[in-house]
C-alpha cells in the first residue's frame, strides 16, 4: 500500500517549476484576527533594535530573522533590515570545510553550531520574507537575504532529517521549496517537493509520529501552510492542503473543548500541566480559544511583541470547518490513532462532555505525556498527567539548559505498556537499574507522579481528603481507590502495584501533596526511592472515568470500581495484570527488564490511521486526495 500511495503522490512531480511569483493559494478564512496595531508593532521593533545593533551573547538567530521579517512585513524602518541580516550572516557558519557550513549558531555568543535545526528555523523565515516582501526590501537588504538563502540551502543539504522527525522534516521540505524557488534553483525546489511526497506516503502508512504535539503541530501546520499558499507547483500546493486537512482532522478529533486544548496523550509538550503551545498560533485564528494566547517566545528578542504578526498571518491555515464541526459534535467519542510502525505506537482518547482520558502504548522522549486526563469546564483546570520522575519535578518547573541553550524540563522515559478501552486505562510503568530508559542517568530519586487540578475534590475510598504538605504528606493506603471529582464527572484510579526501588524492596509509599499554597495542582506520588534507586520501581494503575454522576450515584460508582476484580502477578521478571473492565477484560503481560510487551488485550481496535468511534476518518483523507492529485 505504501508503494501505491507513494506512486500516486509522486505522479506529476516532473512538472517544470513555475516562477516564484505564482499566485498564492488562499487559506481557509480565519474566524478572527490577532488585532495587531501597526504603530504599536513599530514601537515593539524599536525596542528590539538596540539588541540587534549591538547584540549580546544571548541574542538568538530566530529572533534576528524574526526582527527582519516583521520589519519587512510592517515596512517599518526598512533601513534596519540590512544590518539585521548582517548580524544573521555573522551567526552563519561560512567555512566550506565545516560539517555545519551554511547552518547558524543558535545564540550569538556560542562558539559553534550546536543545534543543527537552526538552519531550518532560520530559512523558513528567510524564505517567507523573500516570497512575500522581497519586492519591497531595500536593494542591499535583498542582496544580503539572497546570500543567506544561497548558503543556507547548502546548510540544509548537509543536515539529513529522518521522516519521523515531523516538524523539522516538514520545515525543511517547505524551505527547500520556497528557498529553491527564490534562488531560481529548480533542482533544490524539486528536493522539497520530493520530501513532501515521501512524508505523505510515510504518514499514510504510519501516522504522524510527533503525534498531537501542542508545540510542534503549530510548526507542522506553518510549514505545510507555507507550501499550500506560496509554492509554485499547483500539485505541491494541493498535496500540502491534503496534509493540512489530515492535521486538522486529528486536532478536531482530539480537541478537549472545555479546556481549549488538545486532550489526550501527546508527543513533545513543554507545558506539563496545561498542554499549551505553539499550536495556539493556529487555534486562535480558527476561533477555538476563548482568550488570546501568549505564544511561547522561543527565539524572540525579549520584549513585547503582541503586534508583530506578519509571520503568523503569512503561515496561518485553518480547518475545514464542516469536517471539524462534524468530528467535534461527536460526544462522547473514542479516538484512536497510529503514530508509528510498531503495534504499541497507538494513542487512544475518550472524550466525554465533562472529562477526557487519553493514553499511549509506548514512550518516545522526555517531553512526551503518555497518560493525560481532563476534568472541569475551563482552561483554568490543570491537566492530569502520569509519568515517572527522577528529579522531583512534578510540574515541569525545574528546567535545565541543553547544549544549544534551550531550557527544558525532561522527565524519565520508562518502560511502558498500556491498554485503553473507552474511558478505562490500564498502564504499567517500570524504571530503575537493568531497565532500558531515556533520561535515566544519575537519578537522585525515583517517583511516579500523577497531577490533580486544585479545583477538584479528592476522595480516598469513601472519604474526601485534603492534600498534605511536602513535610507532612497525606498518606494513601495501598490498594485504596482515589477519586478525582468535579461536579458530575469523576476519574478514579486504583494503584494495583507500587514497588520500592531499594535494596529492601517491598511496597512503595504513596502520598498526596500540595507543594505550596496557590499551586494549580496537587500531586499523587508513588515514592519508589527517595534517593538514588538501587532496584526496579514498578507502578501499575487502573483508571476509569464517568460523568452524569450525582452524590448518590457517586457512592455507588465508587463501590463498584473499588470492588471490580483485579489480579496482579509477578514471576521471573514478568508482570501480569488482569482487570475486569466495564467493556470487557483488560490484560497486560510484560517483561520490563527485556523491554518486552508479551501480551496486551482488551484495547480499542487499531485503526488504519485515525478512527473516531470506530469509523476510519484519517486514511480516506490521504488516499482520496492523492487520487484527485493524480487526476
Beta strands, then each sheet from edge to edge (+ up, - down):
strand 1: 255-256
strand 2: 261-262
strand 3: 333-338
strand 4: 346-351
strand 5: 355-360
strand 6: 371-375
strand 7: 384-389
strand 8: 400-401
strand 9: 407-408
strand 10: 415-421
strand 11: 424-432
strand 12: 446-453
strand 13: 457-460
strand 14: 463-465
strand 15: 474-475
strand 16: 481-486
strand 17: 489-498
strand 18: 509-513
strand 19: 521-529
strand 20: 536-546
strand 21: 566-571
strand 22: 574-581
strand 23: 584-591
strand 24: 596-601
strand 25: 610-612
strand 26: 615-616
sheet 1: 1+ 2-
sheet 2: 15+ 18- 19+ 12- 7+ 6- 5+ 4- 3+ 25- 26+
sheet 3: 8+ 9-
sheet 4: 10+ 11- 20+ 17- 16+ 13- 14+
sheet 5: 21+ 22- 23+ 24-
end
